[in-house]
Amino acid sequence: MKYYLDTANISDIQKILNVFPIEGVTTNPSILANESTSLKQLKEIQKIIGTEKDLFVQVIAKTSEEMINQAHQLLNEIGNQIVIKIPVSQEGLKTIKHFQHSNIQTLATAIFSSQQGMWAAKAGADYLAPYVNRIDNMSSDGVGVAQELLRIIDNYQFETKVLAASFKNVNQIQKLSLSGCHGVTVSPNLLEASFTHEGTRKSLDEFENDWVNKFQTLNF
């Protein structure tokens, strides 16, 4: 399963990249609004992660024509290797269809049902992003929707991949990893929480204490 970092914070990206083998960075308008700039910030992120990792950038426009124009603006400004995030509105579906047979990769975002994902896959989206925890908050099953999308892709041999988003806890991520989800995008704090364990810390402290008590040094 591929892991992506869901942030536009430069310090967080650099910190995570130094430790974790992530596949790229995802952003959205809300995430970018928390930072000082938009295009400048995106260019800096692309510079940091390099072209070998993926950068996902979302359009803001509501009509298909405006979405297409914004997508080309982003591609021209940042680089043609970025993935364009497009919401699963009817205008968004038109936009995904427009890019279906091009070299421009698209992610269908803000998916709340498996049928929305099915239509996006048929339209040619390269990635589907179900909003796991937001679906849970609407008294439904976010992990279940993502699992349904995985079965749909397998049943109909779509070339699209599920890149699940919107997580509240590590358990949601773990369930999807066991389901064969193609990828997840998580916040820096949650990504670190998925790795950190109190049992590991205690074990390392015990090893160190036993060694120092015996040899009065941390060296061999």
N, C-alpha and C positions, 0 to 999 in steps of 0.2 A: 504494500500500500504506500502511496506517495503522500508525503506531508508537505503542506504549504503553510506559510506564515501569514496570518490575516491581520496586517497592520501596515501603516505608512510611516511609522516612527523609525527614523534612521538608527538611533541608538539601539533599539530593540532588535532591529534586523541584523546589525553588526554583531551584537551579542550572541544571538541565536546561531548565526552562520559560523561563528568561531567554534561552536560545539556540536550542533546537530546537523546531520546530513539531509537537509530539506531540499525539496525540488523547486522551490520558488516562492513568490509573494503574491498574495491577492489583495486587492483594494476595492473600495466602493466609495461613493460620494460622501457618506457619513464619516468614514475613516479619514478621507482626505481633508474633510472640513475641520477635523481636529488638529491638523497641521497648519503651518503658516502659509504655504502655497500649494498649488496643485501640479501644474506642468513641471515646474522646477523640482518639486519633490519627487515626482515620478521619474524624471530624468536621473536624479541622484540615486534613486533605488535601482534603476536599470544599470547604472554604472557600478554599483556595489555588488549586485548579484551576478552581473555578466550575462552574456547572451546564451550561455549554456543552461541557465535556469529560466523558468517561466515567470513572466510578470502579467498579471490580469488587471485590466483597467475597464471600468464601466462607463457607458454612455449615460448622459443625463436627459437628453431630449425625449419627447413623447411620441413624435411622429416618425414613421419609418424613414422618410427622406432626411429629416434632421439627424436621426441616429446614424444613418449611412455617412452623412457629412462629418459628424463628430468622430466617427470611427476612423475615417481617412485622415482627419486632422491629427488624431492621436498617433496613428501609424506614421505619419510624416514627421511629427515632432519627436517621438520617442524611439521609433524603430519598427520595422515591419514584422519583427519577431514576437511582439506582444499579442496576448489573447484578449479579444474584445468581449466584455461582458454585456449581455443584452437581456433586459427583463422579459418575462414570458407574458407580455400583453399581446393583443392581436397585432399591433404595430410592430412589436418586437419579433413576433413570429415571421412577419413579412420581411423584416431585416435579416433574420437568420437565413431565410430562403434565398435572399439576395446574395448572401456571401457563400452559399452552399458549395458552389463549384469554383470557388476562388482559392487562393493560397492564404486567405485570411482566416485564422482560427476564431471560433466563437464559443462562448459559454452562455447557456441559458440560465439566468439567475432568478432568484425569488420564486422558486418552485415550491408549491404547497400541496400538490397532488401528483400521483403517478401518471394521471392522464395528461396533465400539463407537460410532464417530462416526455411522455410518449409522443405528443405532437411536436415538441422541440426536436426530439431525435429524428422523427420523420422529415422535419424541415431541414435537417443537416447540421444541427449543433454538434460541435466536437466534445463539449462537456455539458453535464447537467448538474445544477447546484440546488439540491433540496435543502430547505431551511429547517434542519432537524429540531432544534429546541423551540423555534417559533411555532412549528407545527404542534409540538407537545403542548405549548401554552394555549393552543386553540382546542384543547381536549381531544387531540388526535395522537397518532403515533409516528413521530418523526423518523425514528430508526426504521419502522415498518415501511414507510413511504420510500425511503432510500433502498431498502431490500426489494421492494416491488419493482423499482426502476432497474435494479440489477437483473431481476428475472425477465423483465421486458426486453432488455438489451440482449440477453442470452437467447430468449425465445425467437426473436426476430432478426438476430445477427446484425444489430445496429453497430456501427463503428464508434459511436459516442461512448464517453466514459462518465461515471458518476463521481463528481467532486463535491462531497457533502460539506455543508457549511452550517453555521449557527449552532454552536455547541455550548452546553452549560456545564457539563462534567465529563470526566474521563471515561465513565462507564458507557456513555453514548458512543464515544470513539472506539472503545474496545469491542462493543457489539458489532459495529460496522467492520472492524478489522477482521473479525471472525466470519463475517458474511462475504468477504472477498471484495469489499468496496475498493474502487480504483484509487481513490484519494480522499483526503479530508483537508480542510483549511481551518486553522485554529488560532486563537489569540496567543501571544507570547506566554502569558501566565499559564494558560491551560496546556500549552505544549510542554512547558517545563514540568507541570504537575503530572503529565502522563508518564514521565520518566522518573521523577523523584519518589523515593520510598523511605519511610522512617526506619524500616528494618535494615536497609543498606547502611544508613548513617550509623546506627547502633553497632552493627557488625564491624565497621571500619574503626569506630572508636575503641571497641574491645581489642582489635588487633593491635592498634597503636599502644594502648595502655599495657597490654601484656608484654609487648616488645620493650617498651621504655622501662617498665618495672624490672625486667630481667637484665637489660644491657645499658640502661641510662643514656640511650642515644637513639636517634631515628635512622642512623646509618648502619650499613652492613659491616 
